[in-house]
Amino acid sequence: MAHTFEDLVTLERTAEDAHARYLAADTDRETARSAWVEAAAAFQQAVTEYAEAEGKVRYEVEMAAKATVRHPSDDS
């Protein structure tokens, strides 16, 4: 499946949200942990596929997607 950079951002947001649910005190930790691990793995796989398809450095793609999620610009 071909991914766009926007797909990567969406997947990273999903992983971050799952991580927040895992850290929440009022959740089933094992279920929340499994969801977090699955979401993070989906993001990592998509980053690898995107970087290979675009001929980009995988690490740079990952960091760009994470920066977009964690430090959104005020332009939007």
CYANA upper distance limits for C-alpha pairs under 8 A (distance plus 0.5 A):
  2 ALA  CA     49 GLU  CA      7.97
  2 ALA  CA     50 TYR  CA      7.47
  2 ALA  CA     53 ALA  CA      8.29
  3 HIS  CA      7 ASP  CA      6.38
  3 HIS  CA      8 LEU  CA      7.70
  3 HIS  CA     46 ALA  CA      7.19
  3 HIS  CA     49 GLU  CA      7.89
  3 HIS  CA     50 TYR  CA      6.22
  4 THR  CA      8 LEU  CA      7.16
  4 THR  CA     50 TYR  CA      7.57
  5 PHE  CA      9 VAL  CA      6.91
  5 PHE  CA     50 TYR  CA      8.23
  5 PHE  CA     65 ALA  CA      7.81
  6 GLU  CA     10 THR  CA      6.73
  7 ASP  CA     11 LEU  CA      6.67
  8 LEU  CA     12 GLU  CA      6.60
  8 LEU  CA     43 PHE  CA      6.93
  8 LEU  CA     46 ALA  CA      7.09
  8 LEU  CA     47 VAL  CA      7.07
  8 LEU  CA     65 ALA  CA      6.73
  9 VAL  CA     13 ARG  CA      6.63
  9 VAL  CA     65 ALA  CA      5.80
  9 VAL  CA     66 LYS  CA      7.72
  9 VAL  CA     68 THR  CA      7.44
  9 VAL  CA     69 VAL  CA      6.83
 10 THR  CA     14 THR  CA      6.72
 11 LEU  CA     15 ALA  CA      6.76
 11 LEU  CA     39 ALA  CA      7.53
 11 LEU  CA     40 ALA  CA      8.37
 11 LEU  CA     42 ALA  CA      7.59
 11 LEU  CA     43 PHE  CA      5.74
 12 GLU  CA     16 GLU  CA      6.59
 12 GLU  CA     39 ALA  CA      8.32
 12 GLU  CA     40 ALA  CA      7.70
 12 GLU  CA     43 PHE  CA      6.38
 12 GLU  CA     65 ALA  CA      7.63
 12 GLU  CA     66 LYS  CA      7.13
 12 GLU  CA     69 VAL  CA      7.49
 13 ARG  CA     17 ASP  CA      6.56
 13 ARG  CA     69 VAL  CA      6.76
 14 THR  CA     18 ALA  CA      6.63
 14 THR  CA     39 ALA  CA      6.90
 15 ALA  CA     19 HIS  CA      6.64
 15 ALA  CA     36 TRP  CA      6.29
 15 ALA  CA     37 VAL  CA      8.40
 15 ALA  CA     39 ALA  CA      5.25
 15 ALA  CA     40 ALA  CA      5.64
 15 ALA  CA     43 PHE  CA      7.89
 16 GLU  CA     20 ALA  CA      6.77
 16 GLU  CA     36 TRP  CA      8.36
 17 ASP  CA     21 ARG  CA      6.84
 18 ALA  CA     22 TYR  CA      6.73
 18 ALA  CA     32 ALA  CA      7.28
 18 ALA  CA     33 ARG  CA      8.33
 18 ALA  CA     35 ALA  CA      6.73
 18 ALA  CA     36 TRP  CA      5.17
 18 ALA  CA     39 ALA  CA      7.69
 19 HIS  CA     23 LEU  CA      6.83
 19 HIS  CA     32 ALA  CA      8.21
 19 HIS  CA     33 ARG  CA      7.99
 19 HIS  CA     36 TRP  CA      5.87
 20 ALA  CA     24 ALA  CA      6.75
 21 ARG  CA     27 THR  CA      7.44
 21 ARG  CA     32 ALA  CA      6.76
 22 TYR  CA     27 THR  CA      7.43
 22 TYR  CA     28 ASP  CA      8.45
 22 TYR  CA     29 ARG  CA      6.29
 22 TYR  CA     32 ALA  CA      5.24
 22 TYR  CA     33 ARG  CA      6.09
 22 TYR  CA     36 TRP  CA      7.59
 23 LEU  CA     29 ARG  CA      8.41
 27 THR  CA     32 ALA  CA      7.43
 28 ASP  CA     32 ALA  CA      6.58
 29 ARG  CA     33 ARG  CA      6.31
 30 GLU  CA     34 SER  CA      6.68
 31 THR  CA     35 ALA  CA      6.79
 32 ALA  CA     36 TRP  CA      6.67
 33 ARG  CA     37 VAL  CA      6.63
 34 SER  CA     38 GLU  CA      6.61
 35 ALA  CA     39 ALA  CA      6.59
 36 TRP  CA     40 ALA  CA      6.56
 37 VAL  CA     41 ALA  CA      6.57
 38 GLU  CA     42 ALA  CA      6.69
 39 ALA  CA     43 PHE  CA      6.80
 40 ALA  CA     44 GLN  CA      6.71
 41 ALA  CA     45 GLN  CA      6.61
 42 ALA  CA     46 ALA  CA      6.65
 43 PHE  CA     47 VAL  CA      6.63
 44 GLN  CA     48 THR  CA      6.80
 44 GLN  CA     62 GLU  CA      8.35
 45 GLN  CA     49 GLU  CA      6.78
 46 ALA  CA     50 TYR  CA      6.47
 47 VAL  CA     51 ALA  CA      6.48
 47 VAL  CA     58 ARG  CA      7.18
 47 VAL  CA     61 VAL  CA      7.17
 47 VAL  CA     62 GLU  CA      6.61
 48 THR  CA     52 GLU  CA      6.67
 48 THR  CA     58 ARG  CA      6.54
 49 GLU  CA     53 ALA  CA      6.59
 50 TYR  CA     54 GLU  CA      6.50
 51 ALA  CA     55 GLY  CA      6.21
 51 ALA  CA     56 LYS  CA      5.26
 51 ALA  CA     57 VAL  CA      6.60
 51 ALA  CA     58 ARG  CA      5.61
 51 ALA  CA     61 VAL  CA      7.02
 52 GLU  CA     56 LYS  CA      7.00
 52 GLU  CA     58 ARG  CA      8.04
 56 LYS  CA     60 GLU  CA      8.09
 56 LYS  CA     61 VAL  CA      7.57
 57 VAL  CA     61 VAL  CA      6.89
 58 ARG  CA     62 GLU  CA      6.74
 59 TYR  CA     63 MET  CA      6.65
 60 GLU  CA     64 ALA  CA      6.54
 61 VAL  CA     65 ALA  CA      6.76
 62 GLU  CA     66 LYS  CA      6.69
 63 MET  CA     67 ALA  CA      6.44
 64 ALA  CA     68 THR  CA      6.65
 65 ALA  CA     69 VAL  CA      6.92
 66 LYS  CA     70 ARG  CA      6.45
 67 ALA  CA     71 HIS  CA      5.83
 67 ALA  CA     72 PRO  CA      7.82
 68 THR  CA     72 PRO  CA      5.72
 68 THR  CA     73 SER  CA      8.23
